Amino acid sequence: MRRITNPKHIYVDHVGTVVDYEGEKHLITDVGGGCFKVVRLRDGCGRNVEIRKILHH
């Protein structure tokens, strides 16, 4: 996986991890600003989600 993220972002260590979001497994592929780019493992659907919705749910 190639990171295009600013390596100084405080949540850059979360890139490449699998998280539970809305009851399904998602892979965090990028981070920038206040959002994670997540890809649903079931079908590869990608979307941007606010960081606080993933880390503080």
Helices and strands as residue ranges (DSSP letters): G 12-14, E 18-21, E 24-32, E 35-40, E 46-50, H 51-55
